[in-house]
């Protein structure tokens, strides 16, 4: 379910690097080179008394020229007592909570920058999608509203870059990552960042 997937992403401290599908297929002895950067962070904010958690990211694969942005957030609405299907037996009743989910169906990367040494990174996204509210008990959609959001992120590395390297057949796989802190703006309103990171994945022919 889309909202459940977003919830998992929003609370993950560090994202795994998104490697293009073609490269993933070749990992483990393949020959597809990769030069892939990822700038990402979680964020939290409050809107009309409801607390939301979300995630924003941009992946830039420089060999293929593919650049992808991701964005979404989720919050919890009102709670109520729900019947588990046996109205005459209140012992199995439970408390359900509305889920309010915005998952961008279209994301445009308006700007992107990342330092090759992972010292800093930034991006700006323009997104559109629907904010969907599901019933606390049934999970059915009870409200759906079209929305557009812009998001700006600026990160600076907050520690030392860690790098791991593996040789797989003729290829070397190198992954570098560093935690990062900074600022985020959702529609010109500041948000609290969580789990920011700068990442770089390389797959190249091993030197002789």
HUDAWO-V250117 format. One record per residue. N is the residue number from 1. SS is DSSP state (@ for helix, = for strand, . for the rest). PHI is phi in radians with two decimals (none if undefined). D_LAST is the distance of its C-alpha to the last C-alpha in whole Angstrom. Layout:
N|SS|PHI|D_LAST, N|SS|PHI|D_LAST
//
This chain:
1|.|none|47, 2|@|-1.02|46, 3|@|-1.15|48, 4|@|-1.17|47, 5|@|-1.11|43, 6|@|-1.13|44, 7|@|-1.06|45, 8|@|-1.12|42, 9|@|-1.10|40, 10|@|-1.14|42, 11|@|-1.73|42, 12|.|-1.30|39, 13|.|-1.20|37, 14|.|-2.37|34, 15|.|-1.45|33, 16|.|-1.31|30, 17|.|-1.15|27, 18|.|-1.51|28, 19|.|-1.70|25, 20|.|-0.91|26, 21|@|-1.00|27, 22|@|-1.11|25, 23|@|-1.25|22, 24|@|-1.07|24, 25|@|-1.14|24, 26|@|-1.67|20, 27|.|-1.09|19, 28|.|1.72|18, 29|.|1.96|16, 30|.|-1.42|17, 31|.|-2.27|15, 32|.|-1.49|18, 33|.|-1.30|16, 34|=|-2.39|19, 35|=|-2.44|20, 36|=|-2.11|23, 37|=|-1.91|26, 38|=|-2.38|29, 39|=|-2.03|32, 40|=|-2.68|35, 41|=|-2.84|38, 42|=|-1.50|41, 43|=|-2.68|44, 44|=|-2.31|48, 45|=|-2.83|51, 46|=|-2.11|55, 47|=|-2.37|57, 48|.|0.90|60, 49|.|1.41|60, 50|=|-1.88|57, 51|=|-1.53|54, 52|=|-2.12|51, 53|=|-2.23|47, 54|=|-2.57|44, 55|=|-2.59|41, 56|=|-2.37|39, 57|=|-2.72|36, 58|=|-2.36|34, 59|=|-1.92|30, 60|=|-2.23|28, 61|=|-1.70|25, 62|.|-1.47|24, 63|.|-1.38|22, 64|.|-1.42|25, 65|.|1.43|28, 66|=|-1.44|29, 67|=|-2.35|31, 68|=|-2.25|34, 69|=|-1.99|36, 70|=|-2.30|38, 71|=|-2.78|41, 72|=|-3.13|44, 73|=|-2.65|47, 74|=|-2.58|49, 75|=|-2.44|52, 76|=|-1.92|55, 77|=|-1.62|59, 78|=|-1.32|62, 79|=|-1.93|62, 80|=|-2.69|65, 81|=|-1.36|66, 82|=|-2.06|65, 83|.|-1.58|67, 84|.|-1.52|65, 85|.|1.89|67, 86|.|-2.25|70, 87|.|-1.00|72, 88|.|-1.43|75, 89|.|-2.17|73, 90|@|-1.27|71, 91|@|-1.18|70, 92|@|-1.78|66, 93|.|-1.14|66, 94|=|-2.52|63, 95|=|-1.67|62, 96|=|-1.88|60, 97|=|-2.30|59, 98|=|-1.08|58, 99|=|-1.91|55, 100|=|-2.01|54, 101|=|-2.24|51, 102|=|-2.02|49, 103|=|-2.05|46, 104|=|-1.15|45, 105|=|-1.57|45, 106|=|-2.45|44, 107|=|-2.28|42, 108|=|-1.96|41, 109|=|-1.46|38, 110|=|-1.44|40, 111|=|-2.73|38, 112|=|-2.72|35, 113|=|-2.64|33, 114|=|-2.56|30, 115|.|-1.26|28, 116|.|-1.09|25, 117|.|-1.62|25, 118|.|1.09|27, 119|.|-1.41|30, 120|=|-2.82|32, 121|=|-2.87|33, 122|=|-2.74|36, 123|=|-2.80|37, 124|=|-2.36|41, 125|=|-2.10|42, 126|=|-2.03|45, 127|=|-2.25|45, 128|=|-2.47|48, 129|=|3.12|49, 130|=|-2.29|52, 131|=|-1.60|53, 132|=|-1.94|55, 133|=|-1.93|57, 134|=|-1.88|57, 135|.|-1.05|60, 136|.|-1.10|60, 137|.|-1.76|62, 138|.|-1.57|61, 139|.|1.37|57, 140|.|-1.26|59, 141|=|-1.23|58, 142|=|-1.97|61, 143|=|-2.71|60, 144|=|-2.51|58, 145|=|-2.28|57, 146|=|-1.26|55, 147|=|-2.45|53, 148|=|-2.25|51, 149|=|-2.38|49, 150|=|-1.99|47, 151|=|-2.44|44, 152|=|-2.07|43, 153|=|-2.38|40, 154|=|-2.29|39, 155|=|-2.19|37, 156|=|-2.28|35, 157|=|-0.98|33, 158|.|-1.95|35, 159|.|-2.90|33, 160|.|-1.53|29, 161|.|-1.23|26, 162|=|-1.83|25, 163|=|-2.29|21, 164|=|-2.10|19, 165|=|-2.47|16, 166|=|-2.30|15, 167|=|-1.81|12, 168|=|-2.14|13, 169|.|1.08|12, 170|.|-1.44|9, 171|=|-1.96|11, 172|=|-1.88|11, 173|=|-1.94|15, 174|=|-2.18|16, 175|=|-2.17|20, 176|=|-2.13|22, 177|=|-2.69|26, 178|=|-2.58|29, 179|=|-1.19|33, 180|=|-2.55|35, 181|=|-2.19|39, 182|=|2.97|41, 183|=|-2.27|43, 184|=|-2.36|44, 185|=|-2.18|47, 186|=|-1.89|48, 187|.|0.89|51, 188|.|1.28|51, 189|=|-1.91|52, 190|=|-1.16|50, 191|=|-2.15|48, 192|=|-1.55|47, 193|=|-1.54|43, 194|=|-2.43|41, 195|=|1.02|38, 196|=|-1.20|36, 197|=|-2.70|32, 198|=|-2.11|30, 199|=|-2.38|26, 200|=|-2.53|23, 201|=|-2.03|21, 202|=|-2.15|17, 203|=|-2.27|15, 204|=|-2.56|12, 205|=|-1.15|9, 206|.|-1.11|6, 207|.|-1.15|4, 208|.|-1.27|0
//
